[in-house]
Amino acid sequence: MRLEGELRIPSGCAIAAVISRVGKRMSGEAVTEAMKPMHDRSNGLGGGFAGYGIYPEYKELYALHMFFDKRDTRKSCEMFLKERFEIVKSELIPTRKMPEIKDEPIIWRYFVAPLKSVVSSLQTDEKEFVARTVMKINSEMNGAFVFSSGKNMGAFKAVGFPEDVGRFYRLEEYEGYSWAAHGRYPTNTPGWWGGAHPFTLLDFSVVHNGEISSYDANRRFIEMFGYKCTLKTDTEVITYIMDYLVRVQGLNLEEAASVIAAPFWSTISAKKDPEEKEKYTYLRTVFPSLLITGPFSIILGFNGGLMALNDRLKLRSMVIGEKDDKVFIASEEAAIRAMEPDAENIWAPSGGEPVIVRVKDGAY
């Protein structure tokens, strides 16, 4: 007989999110509370959150959230950053001591602006420069990891249950127009601070429930373009795929969704609109290695919105609800009710159907 904790539960993990369509900022407390009813979907080996609109006073700067194993590592990394960025502010990320959160690294943040002379010398643009810097630190600097690198947003993650991680990072003291959360039940990869969700790059963040059976093919393809998967969790590759498709290739979110959760060929051939048929045929033909197979439900955060997406066969649960200006997304309706007891229009999106919610222009 297997003991509790030894069973493999591939449907484990919990995701939740909330966004205000009018850009109204809300504390991180509600999304932290949303994780409590889904406690048993996690096993304490990873929890995390991403908030957007949380740094209005530094909204034009990149917020680098970092883990360091020791002080000397931080000092060395800071010297490297000073060669590439103007560091406007540098500080420990505030936390509260909790017995549930153990073995914490040094958790630091920098608000930075890329040095224009360095960006120009590399003949690249600012976002590509920041992305390359993140990859370099995470792959080459032992004991240093950038786990968030966007503007006016930030990720907060740790080894622990998500409701404890939210309290540890004092998320009730932050306000943002959208939040996403994750409770982890690792099945194939280790539970460690860098491997907790969300995974981020620039303004993108991803929380994921499921398992990527196509991980090796996806990783090999994306690493040809300078991305490096170093955080020992398959979800990391989804973030880089979305960055590549949207930022680098210029696809919109709907098109990117139809690459990673591509319609079946039979579905494409049955389409009556010739332009639609041509578009989906093109995307499946050009990006076959970026089709993600295996069960998944993901929430993608980006500046100004959220996208929810299931795999094509809908093998992981996801429900959506609304109330006034807010839209709620979660693995279970109970999590939505924890955020808004009077939520309305509860429904479940179809497999492979992206649900994209955007804040109205100029509201964030």
N, C-alpha and C positions, 0 to 999 in steps of 0.2 A: 504494500500500500504506500502511495506517495504521501508525503507530509505536506501540510499547507506551506505554500511558498515554492514548492518544487514543481508544481504543475505549470505547464506552458499554456498561457491563455492568449491566443493570437488575436482575439477580438478586444483585448484590453486597451487601455489608454482612453483618456477623456479630453474633449476639446470644447471650448465655449468662447463666445465673443459677443460684443455689443457695440453698436455704432449709433451715433446721433446724426440723422440726415441733415440737420440744420447746423451742425458743428458745435452743439452745446457740450461743454466739457463736464465730465463726471469723474468722480474719484475711482480708484482701482478697487475700492472695497466691495462693490457689488459683484464684479466678476470673480473676485476671490471667494465670496460667499457662494457663487454658482458652482464651485468645484466641490463643495461639501456633499451634496446629494450623490455625486459620482465618485465618492471616496474609494469604493471597492473596485473601480476600474483602474486604479493605480496601485503600486506596491511600495511607494516611498523612495523609489530610486530616481525620481526626476519630476520636477514641477517648474513651471515658468509662465511668464506673462510678457506681452508686448503692448505698450501704450503709445498712442499717437497724439500729438499736440501737447505733450507733457513739458516741453522746454520752450515756452513762448519767448522768454527773455534771451534765448540763444538760438532762435529758429533759423538763422542764416549760417550756423556753424554745424559741423559734423560732430555728433556726440559718440565718442568711442567708449564703449563699456568693455572693461578688460578684466581678466583673471590673471594673477601672477602667483607663482609658487613661493617666491621669497622677495625680499626687499631689493637685493642686488639685481634680480631679473627686471624688476620695475625700473630701476635706475638705468640699466642698459637700454631697455626699450624706450625710455623717455629720451635718451640721447639720440636714438634713431629717429624718433618722431620729430624732434627739434630740427633735424636736418631737412625735413619734408613739409612741416606745418608750422604755422604760428599757433602756439598753445595759449588760448585766451583764459582758460580756467582748468585747473587740475585738482582733483579731490577724491577722497574715499567716497564710495557710494554709501549713504547712510543705511545701516541695518540695526536690528535689535537682537541682542543675544537670546537664543532660544535653545533649550536642550534637544529639541527635535532636529536642529540643523547642526551637523557636525563636520569637522575637517574642512572648514571654509578656507578658501585661498584669500589672498589680498584682492579685494574687489574695488576697482578704481574706475574713474571716468575722466575723460579729457574732452573739452570743447575746443575744436580746432578748425583752422582755415588753411587749406593747402597753399603753399608758397607758389605764387604764380610763375616765378622764374624756374622753379623745379618742374612744374607741370609743362611749361613751354619747352624746356630742354628735352623732355621725354616725348615731345610731339604727340601728346594725347589730350584728352579732355579731363575735367576735374573728377567726374564720377569714376571714370576708368582708372584714374590715378589712385583714388581712395580704395577702389576694389583691389587693385594690385598690391597696395600697401597691406591690406587685410590679409591677403593670401600669403604674402611674404612673411609677415609676423607669425601667422598660424602654422606655417610649414617649416620655418627656419629658426625661430627663436624658442628654444626649449623652455618650457615653463611659462610662456606668455601666450594668451589667446584673446583675440578680439571677438566678443560675442554679440556686438551691436555696433553699427557704424552709420546710421542714417541721420537725417536732419529732423529736429523737433520730434523725435521718437526715441524709444529705448526698450531693450529687452532686459528682463530680470529673471534669472534662473538659477537653480541649485539642485542638489540631491536632497529630496524630501518630498512629502506630500504637498500638492499645490496650495492647499489652504494654509499650510505652515510657511511655504515659500513666500506667499503674499504678505503675511504678517512679518516675516523676517526682513523683507525689503521695505516695509512700512508703506505699502502701496496706497493706503488710505490718505497719505499726504500728497499724492500726485493727482492731477486732473488731466484727462485727455478726452478727445471726442470719439475715440474708439479704443477698445481693449480686446485682446485675445488671450486665451489661457490654455494650458495643457497640463494634464496629469499623466505620467508615464508608467507604462508596464513593459519594461524591456523584455524582448523575447529572444533576440539574436545578438544583441550588442550590449556592452557593459553600461552600468549605471554610473555616470560620473558627471561632474559639474559642467564640463563643456559639451557633453552629450545630451543634456536636457534640452527640451524644446522651450521656446521657439528657436529656429535657426534663421539667421538674418544675413543680409548683405545690402548695404546702402539702405534704401527705404523699404525694402521687401522683408517680410517676416513670414514664416510658415510654421503652423502647428499641424500635426498629422496623427491620425489614428489608423494604423494598418501596417502593412509590410510590403516592401518593394521587391518583388521577385526579379525585376529587370535591373536591379541596382548596378551590377557590374557593367552591363552594356551602357546604361545611362552615364555612369561615372567615366568610363573610358572615352566616351564621346565628348563629354563636357570638359574633361581635363585637357583635350587638344586645344582648347581656347583659353588656357591660362588659369582656369579654376583648379583648386586643389581641395580634395575631400580629406580632411584631417581630423574630424571630430568624432569619428568612430560610430556614427549613427546614419542609417540609410536616408533619413529625412533631409539631411544636409544637401543632398544632390537636387532635391526639388527646388530649393531656394535658388541654386545656381542656374538651373534650367530656366526658371521664370525670369531671372535677371538677363540671361542670354537671349531668350526669345523676345522679351519686351524692350529692354534697354538697348541691347546690341543689334538685334535683328529688326526691331521696330514693329513687331506684331502688336495688335491690341490684345486686351485680356481675353476676349472671347476666342480669338484665333489661337492664343497660347493654350487656352484650355482645350481646344480641339486638337492640339498636338499631344499633350500629355495624357488626355483621356479621349483619344481619337475615336470618331465614329467607326463602326465596323464597315468593311468594304461593301457589304450587302446593303447597309444603310445609305452609304454614299451613292451607290448605283441606283437606288430607288428614288433619289431626290429628283423632283420634276423641274426645279429651277436650274437651267444649265450653268449659270454663274456660280450658284452655290455648289453644284457638283464639281465644277472646275476648281473652285477654291479649296474644298476639302480634299480633293484628289492631289492637288499641289502640296498641301501641308503634310499629308501622309507620306507623299513620295520624297519630299525634301528633308523631312525630319523624322525618319523612321526610328532612329536610335534614341529619340527623346520620348517615345511612347512609354508611359509608366504602366507596367503590368503588376497584378497583385491587388489585394483589397486595400482601399484607402478612402478616407475622407479627410480633406484638408481645408484649412482656412488660411488664405493669403491676405496679409495686411500690406497696405501700401499707402503712401501719402494721399489722403483724401478718400479712402475707401477700404472695403473688405470684399473678398471673393470667396465663396464656399463652393466646393467641388467634390463630388463622389467619383469613384471609379465607374467604368462603363456598366458593370453588373450590379452596382450598388451593394457591395458586400460589407460596407460599414455604415452604421447608423448616423443620421444627421437630420435634425429638425430645425425649422426656422419659425420665428414668431415676430409679431409687431405690437407696438403700443405707441400711439402718438408719433413723435419724431424718431423713435428708436426701433432698430431691428436687432433681433437676438438670434444667435446661432449656437447650437449645442449638440452634443451626442445624444442627450436625452431631454425630453420635455421638462423633467423635474428641475434641470439646471436653469432653464428659461424661467420657470415659475419662481425660482429662488431670486432671480434678478427682478422679475416683474410678475407678481401673482395674477394680475389681470391681463396678461398678454393675450393677444387675439390672433386670428388667422394662422394658427399653428399648422404647418404643412411640411412635407418632406420632398425635397427636390428629386428629380429622376436621375438615374445613373448617367454620368457624363454631362449633366446640365449645369453650367456655371450660373451661380446666383451672385450678381455683382451689385453692391450697394455703394453709392457714392455720396459724399457730402456735397451739398449745393455749392456752386462756384463762389469763391471768396469767403466761405464761412469758416475756414480753418487757417 
